[in-house]
């Protein structure tokens, strides 16, 4: 018998796209699938549209009590998971009909895999395919390379959430994610690496919609955008440090690296607000931060000075 797969579709104000997302899972060429659709208190017609699926035996439609973002929504949805594998989707993305079949076959080849993500076909808000040299899924793979805990922490890496799938162990062996996490993709990547491996399929298995909902990537390069990125990194590292289930699985050296990176971004945050030479030197001579991040910090100082 085929292993049971749970698709978790997270929606928020995606009335224009949610039917296409759900129907793409209902038409998978893989039979043993349950679908959990969790809506994060949409204010549009999303939940009304989802009502048509409530009568289907393999579909659960649920809604959070309050809009608290993607991490809280996924925590809510995870309570309903009963499959051996969990496939994640946004309510504005579309899975290829053979996504499940190909990903499960890939999992079967390597027993230690805890997470598999794939290449994507990127499209705009209207569903028009973007003619890109490399789509988002492959861009993530080029940046990530062969992930391990150290590289993931040092470079603040993670898989592309819309094309990711996991063994249920990644959810069941850990407590619910804290709301101090700003997204689910990095913490689930780290969990996967702490108990196994992460793999990539160089095959387009998801249509990834850019510029909507959770996947709203603007690509701005001004000071405030960079500063927001830095604050996000700091929040992520601090969330790891406050997560006992993560700390308990890190080696002493990995925990030192994590603490050093948190300190680096804390100093960057302070010095960008109130520049001081002593803080600047500590940042530049940090032994934990990669050179790329130090150069980015110098560029942020330049942007801030130029904006005056």
N, C-alpha and C positions, 0 to 999 in steps of 0.2 A: 504493500500500500504506500502511496506517495506520502511523504511527511507533510504535516499540516503547516500551512503558511498563513500568517496574520498580516494583512495589509492595514496599516494605520494611516488614515487620511486626515490631516489637520486642516481645518478650514476657518477662515475669518473674512467675512464680507467678500465672498467670491461667488456670488450668485451667477455671474456671467460664465463661470468656468467649471463649477462644481460637478455638473452632470457629465461633462467630458471626462473629468478625472475619475469619477466613480465608474462610469461605463467602461473605461479602459481596463479597470480591474475585473469587472464582471465578464469581460470577453477574453480573459487570459486563456491560453491553451494549456492550462494546468488546472486540475479539477478540485484539489483539496485546499480551498482557500476560504478563510473567514475575513470579513471586512469590518473594521472599526472606524466609523466616521465620527470624529469629535469636533464639534463646533465651539469656538471660543466666544460665545455670546455675540454673534453677528447682528448688526443693526439693519442689514438689508434683507433680501428674500432668501438667503442661503438656507436657513433651517426649514423654511416652507418648502423649498425645492427638494430637500432631503427627505421629507415626509413620505415621498413616493417609494422609498427604498425600505421603509420600516417593516413591511410585510414579508420581505425576503428572508428565508431561514438562515442564511449565512451572513446577514448584515446586521450590525448593531449601530444605531444612530443615537448619539448622546451629546449632551451639551454641558459645558462648565457652568457653575453657578455665577461666576463673575469673570470678566475679561482680564486675565492676568498674563497673557503672552504665551508664546509657543512652548516654553519649558513646562509651565503649569498645565497647559492643555495636553501635552504628551504624558505628563504624570497621570492626569485624569484618564486618558485613553489606555494607558498601560495596565490599569486594573482589570481590563476586559480581555487581555491577551491570553490565548490558550494554545497558540501554535508553537511549533519548534523553531520557526524563523519569523522575524519581524521585518517587513518591508515598509519604509516610510515614504510618504508622499505629501506634497502640499496640495491644497484644494484647487490650485490653478495649473497643476502639472499633469502630464499624461504618460502612462506607461505603455511601452510597446507590448503587443500581444504575447511575445515570447520572453518577456523580462523574467518572469518567475522561473520558467523552465531552465533558462540559461544560467541564472544565478544559482539555483539549487544544484545544478550539475557542477558548477564551479566549486561550491562549498564541499561537495562530495569528494572532489579530488584532493582536498587538503583538510584533514580532520581538525587541525589547530586553528583554522580560520574562524574568527569571531565576527568579522565585518567584511563585507564586500561592497564596493561602489563601482559605478560604471561610467562610461562616457555618455554624453548627452547630445541631443539636437536642440540647440538654443533657438528660441523664438521670441518675438516681441509681444506686446500686449494684445495685439489683434490676432496672434497665432501665426504670423508670417515667419517662416524660417529665416534665420540670419545667416548670411553667407560668410562664415568665419573660418579662418585658417585652422584654428583650434577652438573647439567648443568648451564650455565650462568644466565638464567632467574631466577631459584630458588635461586642461590647464591645472586643475587640482593635482592630478597625478604627476605632471611635470614638476610642480612645486614640491610635492610631498616626497617623491621617490619611494624607496623602500622604507616605510615608516617603522620606527622603534620609539620607545618611550623618551629617550634622550633627545632625538631629533625633533620629535613632536613638541616637547616642552620648549626646547631652545628656540625653535623657529615659529612657535605658536601655530602649529599646523592642525589640520582636521580634514575629514572627508567631506564631499559635497552631499549635504543632507538629503536632497531630493532624489538622489540616485543610490542611497545607502540601504543596505539590508544587514540584519544582525541575527546571530543566534540568540534565542530568548535568554540565555545565560547572562547576556550583557545587561538585561533588565532584572532578572530574578536574583542574581548574586549580589546586587547592590540595592541600597535603599532608594526611595524616590529622589530625584534630583532636587537640590535646593533652589529656591527662587532667586538666589544670588547669581545663578548662571544666566548669562544673557542669551544663550542659544544652546541647542541640544547637540549640535554636530561635533564640537570639540570634546565635550565631556564623554560622549558615547565613543568617540575615537580612542580617547585615553583609556576608558574602561576596557575596550576591546584589546588594546595592546597590553594591558596589565594581566589579562588572563589568556591571551592568545595572539593571533596575528590579524593583519588587515590586508586584504587583497583587492586588486583592480582588474576589471574586465574592459579591455579596449574595444568596446562595442557599444554603439549608441542604443540604449535601451529605455531612455526617458526623454520625452519632450519637455524641456525646461523653460518655463515662461519667465522672462526677465522684466523687471520694472513694475511688478505688481505684488501686493501683499507682503508676505514674509521675505520674498526674494527681490526686494526693491533695492537694486544696486545702482547708485548714481555715478560712481567713479569720479567724484570731485577731488581736486588736488589742492585746495586752499588750506590755510592754516587750521581753520576750525575743523575741517574734515580729518586732517592728520591728528589733531588733538583728540578728536572723538575716537579715532582708532587706538591711540595710546591709552586713553581711559578704559576702552574696552579690553585691551590686553591686561591692564592692571586688575580690572574686575575679575577677569578669567583666572589669572594666577592666584588671586586672593581667594576665589571660590574653591580652587583646588586645595589650598592650604587649610581652608575651613571645613573640608570634606574628609571626615575621619576614615571613610571607606576607601578613599584614594590614598591618604597618607599611610595607612596600614600596609598597603601593597607596594609602596615605593621603597627602593633601597636607600641607604644613608646618603650615597652620592647623588641619587636622583632628587632626594628631598633637599639637599644642599643647593642643587641647581635651581630647583623651584623657588626656594627662599631667596636666592641671589637674584633671580629674574624679577620677582615681586619687588625686591628692594630697588632694582635698577629703574623700573617703571614708576615707582613711588618718587624716586629722586627726580626723574624726568618731569613728572607732574608738578612737583614743587618748584623746580627751577624754571619751568616755562611760565609759571604764575609769578614768581619772584626770583629773577636771576641772581645767583651768587657764585662767585668764582670757586669756592670750596665744593659746592654741589656739582658744578660743571666738571671739575677734575675727577670727582668720584664716579661720575657717569662715564667719562671718557676712558677711565682706567678700570672699569668693571671687568672682572675676569669671567663673568657669566654671560653677559650679553654678546650676541654675535656682532661683528663689525657692521653688517648691514643696518642693524638697528641704531648703532651709534651715528652712522652717516645720516640716517633718516632724522635723528634728533638734531644734528647740526643743520640739516635742511629746514627743519621746523623753526629753529632759531632765526635762520635767514628769512623765512616767510614772515615771521612775526615782526622782525625789524623792518622789512620792506613795506609792511602794511601800515606802519606809523607815518 
